[in-house]
Amino acid sequence: MTEFVTIRNLEGSEADLCRAAEILRAGGLVVFPTETVYGLGGDARNESSAKKIYAAKGRPSDNPLIIHVAKPEDAEPYAVTCDLYYRLAKAFLPGPLTMILPKKDPIPLATTGGLDSVAVRCPSHPVAHRLLELCGFPVAAPSANRSGSPSPTCAAHAKADLDGRVDMILDGGDCEIGLESTIVKIDGDTLTLLRPGAITPDALSLVCKEVNIADSVLGQLKEGERVLSPGMKYRHYAPASPVILLDGAPDAVLRFLQSEQKKKPCAILCYDEELPVLKNERLFPVGARDDLAAQAKILFHALRDADAVGAEIIYAHLPPKEGLGLALYNRMIRAAAHTVRTIE
């Protein structure tokens, strides 16, 4: 049975967090909050724990896991660091940035999906940070959802997906950001962005002059291409109902949505400005059109809610590709399996 623990404050929850650390030390699984999404944690050094994570999620074992540490320097026994790693750490950690580095022997291939590299991050959420301090070892933690479905941004979503599959779920409230961390691969003095997040390419370029964006951020993986980081699979973050992204002028898209509401029981992820002019049926607002941070925080919650009404189809706006919009675009294009309809 899964134990469900609510964390009201750190001071009053030390005993619960110590117990969670002991579960992880013994090879068990613990769900915990981070500033991005909820993570499904296991001892990153333990091959058996990694296999349990993959089994709980129903996740392919070639999809690498991110290891979480309390401080950037805690990565030293497990990854080959470099000057750029510490420059990025000084600028962005603790926070929503994951860096891919050559791995060291204490991290088994079962944790890295068979790769000789390891993804490292230091979460800023106080519950995650304290749990990692109490553990004293790296915790491998992908998002705490069944593989392929929208990532959980609250403990209730994690419980819906993983109740009975993990030992403990720590409820630390809603996640602040709502999208998974930015992932970069370090190669000398060059960064390659593999998954966009709250830390944008423009922000990264303030620390590293050369920031390249992997083709898979906007497009599909090539046939036979190796997965280097989480979130690169063809269909990901997806509800069960099919998602179609709409690309076009705002007025044209709005007219299309009004027409579709008359024809079929569709669900719509709409902007706040559209609420007064759409029929109030199966509408799931994601924030104002220009408020990308609000959209990021709400997106996965809205996808889950839209899926729950059993709509024939889910319509959503195609996000922009600039700034934080790049992260939204990346998640939505995968949720929709790259299905985009141009509205004229």
C-alpha positions in Angstrom: 0.0 0.0 0.0 1.1 3.5 -0.7 1.4 5.9 2.3 0.2 9.4 1.5 1.8 12.1 3.6 0.9 15.8 3.6 3.8 18.2 4.2 2.5 21.4 5.9 5.9 22.8 6.8 9.4 21.5 7.0 9.9 22.0 10.7 6.9 19.9 11.5 7.6 17.2 8.9 11.2 16.3 9.7 10.1 12.8 10.9 8.2 12.1 7.7 11.0 13.2 5.5 13.5 11.1 7.5 11.2 8.1 7.0 11.0 8.9 3.2 14.8 9.0 3.1 15.0 5.6 4.8 12.5 4.2 2.3 14.8 5.4 -0.5 17.9 4.1 1.2 16.3 0.7 1.5 15.5 0.6 -2.3 11.9 1.8 -2.1 10.1 4.5 -4.2 9.0 7.9 -2.9 7.0 10.5 -4.9 8.0 14.1 -3.9 7.3 17.6 -5.1 9.8 19.8 -7.0 9.4 23.3 -8.4 8.8 21.8 -11.9 6.6 18.7 -11.5 6.3 15.8 -9.0 9.1 13.3 -9.2 9.1 9.5 -8.7 12.3 8.9 -6.7 14.6 6.0 -6.1 18.2 5.5 -5.1 20.2 6.5 -8.3 23.0 4.2 -7.3 20.8 1.2 -7.0 20.1 -0.8 -10.2 17.1 -2.5 -8.6 15.6 0.9 -7.7 16.0 2.1 -11.3 14.2 -1.0 -12.5 11.4 -0.4 -10.0 11.0 3.2 -11.3 10.7 2.0 -14.9 8.2 -0.7 -13.8 6.0 1.7 -11.8 5.8 4.2 -14.7 5.5 1.6 -17.4 8.5 3.5 -18.9 10.9 2.1 -21.6 14.2 1.2 -20.0 16.2 3.1 -22.7 14.6 6.4 -21.5 17.3 7.9 -19.1 16.5 9.1 -15.6 17.6 12.4 -14.1 19.6 12.2 -10.8 18.8 14.8 -8.2 21.4 16.1 -5.7 21.1 18.7 -2.9 24.0 20.9 -4.0 25.9 21.1 -7.4 29.2 19.8 -5.8 27.3 16.7 -4.6 27.4 15.5 -8.2 31.2 15.1 -8.1 31.3 11.3 -7.2 28.7 10.5 -9.9 29.5 12.8 -12.9 32.6 14.3 -14.6 32.0 18.0 -14.0 33.7 20.9 -15.7 34.0 24.7 -15.6 30.9 25.3 -17.6 28.9 23.0 -15.2 29.8 25.2 -12.3 29.2 28.5 -14.2 25.7 27.3 -15.0 25.2 26.0 -11.5 26.2 29.4 -10.1 23.7 31.1 -12.4 20.7 28.7 -12.2 21.0 26.2 -9.3 19.2 25.2 -7.3 16.5 25.5 -9.9 14.9 24.0 -13.0 18.1 23.2 -15.0 19.4 19.6 -15.8 22.9 19.1 -17.2 24.1 16.0 -19.0 27.6 15.0 -18.2 29.8 11.9 -18.5 28.9 9.5 -15.8 31.1 7.9 -13.2 30.9 4.2 -12.1 28.7 4.6 -9.0 25.7 5.4 -11.3 24.6 2.1 -13.0 23.6 1.9 -16.7 20.1 1.0 -15.5 19.7 4.5 -14.3 21.1 6.2 -17.4 19.1 4.1 -19.9 22.3 2.4 -21.0 24.1 5.7 -21.8 27.6 6.6 -20.6 26.3 10.0 -19.6 24.2 11.1 -16.6 21.6 14.0 -16.2 22.1 16.0 -13.0 19.9 18.6 -11.4 19.5 20.4 -8.0 15.8 21.1 -7.3 14.9 24.3 -5.5 11.7 23.1 -3.8 12.2 23.1 -0.1 10.7 19.6 0.4 12.9 18.1 -2.4 16.0 19.9 -1.1 15.5 18.7 2.5 14.8 15.1 1.4 18.0 15.1 -0.7 20.0 16.4 2.3 18.6 13.7 4.5 19.4 11.0 1.9 23.0 12.0 1.3 23.0 10.2 -2.0 21.6 11.0 -5.5 17.9 10.3 -6.1 16.8 9.3 -9.6 13.4 10.8 -10.3 11.5 11.1 -13.5 8.1 12.7 -13.5 5.6 10.8 -11.2 3.1 9.8 -13.8 2.4 6.7 -15.9 4.6 6.9 -19.0 3.4 9.1 -21.8 0.6 10.8 -19.8 0.7 14.5 -18.7 3.2 15.1 -15.9 1.7 15.6 -12.4 1.8 19.1 -11.0 0.0 18.2 -7.8 0.1 15.2 -5.5 -3.5 14.1 -6.5 -2.3 13.5 -10.1 0.6 11.5 -8.9 -1.7 9.5 -6.6 -4.1 8.8 -9.5 -1.3 7.4 -11.6 0.9 5.6 -9.0 -1.2 4.7 -6.0 -0.3 1.1 -5.1 2.9 1.3 -7.3 5.1 3.3 -4.9 5.8 3.2 -1.1 5.1 6.8 -0.2 3.7 10.0 -1.8 4.7 13.4 -0.2 2.2 16.1 -0.9 3.9 19.4 -0.9 1.2 21.4 -2.7 1.1 22.5 -6.3 4.3 22.9 -8.3 5.4 26.5 -8.9 6.5 26.1 -12.6 4.5 23.3 -14.0 6.8 22.1 -16.8 9.8 19.8 -16.4 13.3 21.2 -16.2 15.4 22.6 -19.0 17.9 19.9 -20.2 21.2 20.8 -21.7 24.1 18.6 -22.8 27.6 20.1 -22.1 30.2 19.5 -24.8 33.3 21.5 -24.0 32.3 25.2 -24.1 29.1 24.4 -26.1 25.6 23.7 -24.9 22.9 21.7 -26.8 19.4 22.3 -25.6 17.6 18.9 -25.5 14.5 19.9 -23.7 13.3 23.5 -23.2 11.9 24.6 -19.8 11.7 27.7 -17.6 15.4 28.5 -18.2 15.2 29.8 -21.8 17.9 29.7 -24.5 18.3 33.5 -24.1 19.1 33.0 -20.4 21.5 30.2 -21.1 23.3 32.3 -23.7 24.2 34.8 -20.9 26.5 32.1 -19.4 27.5 30.2 -22.5 28.1 31.9 -25.9 27.2 28.9 -28.0 23.8 27.4 -27.3 22.5 25.0 -30.0 18.9 23.7 -30.1 18.6 20.0 -30.9 16.3 19.2 -33.9 14.2 17.0 -31.6 13.1 20.1 -29.6 10.8 21.2 -32.4 10.6 18.1 -34.6 10.3 14.3 -34.4 13.1 11.9 -33.5 14.8 10.5 -36.5 14.4 6.7 -37.2 16.7 4.9 -34.9 17.9 8.0 -33.1 19.1 7.4 -29.5 17.2 9.1 -26.7 19.7 11.3 -24.8 17.3 12.8 -22.3 13.7 12.4 -21.0 10.9 13.9 -23.0 12.3 13.2 -26.5 9.9 10.4 -27.4 7.5 10.9 -30.3 4.3 11.0 -28.3 4.7 12.3 -24.7 2.8 14.3 -22.1 -0.3 13.1 -23.8 -3.9 12.5 -22.6 -5.8 9.5 -24.0 -8.1 11.6 -26.2 -6.4 12.9 -29.4 -5.1 16.4 -29.3 -5.0 18.8 -32.3 -3.1 22.0 -32.2 -4.5 25.0 -34.0 -2.3 27.4 -35.9 -3.7 30.7 -37.3 -4.8 34.2 -36.7 -6.6 34.6 -33.3 -10.0 35.5 -34.9 -9.8 32.7 -37.4 -9.0 30.1 -34.7 -11.8 31.5 -32.5 -14.4 31.1 -35.4 -13.2 27.6 -36.0 -13.7 26.7 -32.3 -17.1 28.2 -32.2 -18.1 26.1 -35.3 -16.6 22.9 -33.9 -18.5 23.3 -30.6 -21.7 23.1 -32.7 -20.6 19.9 -34.5 -19.1 17.6 -31.9 -18.4 17.1 -28.1 -14.9 18.6 -28.2 -12.8 19.8 -25.3 -10.9 23.1 -25.7 -7.9 24.4 -23.9 -8.7 28.1 -24.4 -7.2 31.5 -23.4 -9.0 33.5 -20.7 -10.0 36.1 -23.3 -12.0 33.5 -25.3 -14.2 32.3 -22.4 -17.0 35.0 -22.9 -17.4 34.1 -26.6 -17.2 30.3 -26.5 -20.0 28.0 -25.3 -19.4 27.1 -21.7 -19.0 23.4 -22.3 -15.8 21.4 -21.8 -13.7 24.6 -21.7 -10.4 24.5 -19.9 -8.8 27.9 -19.5 -5.0 28.0 -19.5 -4.4 31.7 -18.7 -4.2 34.9 -20.7 -2.8 34.7 -24.3 0.3 36.6 -23.4 0.9 35.1 -19.9 3.2 32.2 -20.8 4.2 31.5 -17.2 0.5 31.0 -16.2 0.0 28.7 -19.2 3.1 26.6 -18.2 1.8 26.2 -14.7 -1.7 25.2 -15.8 -1.0 23.2 -19.0 -0.6 19.6 -17.6 -3.5 20.1 -15.2 -5.7 21.3 -18.1 -4.7 18.3 -20.3 -5.7 15.9 -17.5 -9.0 17.7 -16.8 -9.8 17.8 -20.5 -9.1 14.1 -20.8 -11.4 13.3 -17.9 -14.6 14.6 -19.7 -14.2 11.9 -22.4 -14.3 14.3 -25.3 -14.0 13.1 -28.8 -11.1 15.4 -29.4 -9.1 18.1 -27.6 -8.3 21.3 -29.3 -5.5 23.6 -28.1 -3.6 26.6 -29.5 -0.2 26.1 -31.0 2.2 28.0 -28.7 4.9 30.4 -29.9 8.5 29.2 -30.3 10.1 32.1 -28.4 11.2 32.4 -24.8 9.1 30.2 -22.4 6.8 29.6 -25.4 9.5 27.2 -26.8 8.9 24.9 -23.8 5.1 25.0 -24.2 5.5 24.3 -27.9 7.8 21.4 -27.2 5.3 19.8 -24.7 2.2 20.4 -26.8 3.7 19.2 -30.1 4.4 15.9 -28.3 1.0 15.7 -26.6 -0.5 16.1 -30.0 1.9 13.6 -31.7 2.8 16.5 -34.0 -0.8 17.0 -35.2 -1.2 20.6 -36.2 -4.1 22.1 -38.2 -3.7 25.4 -40.0 -6.7 27.6 -39.7 -7.2 30.4 -42.4 
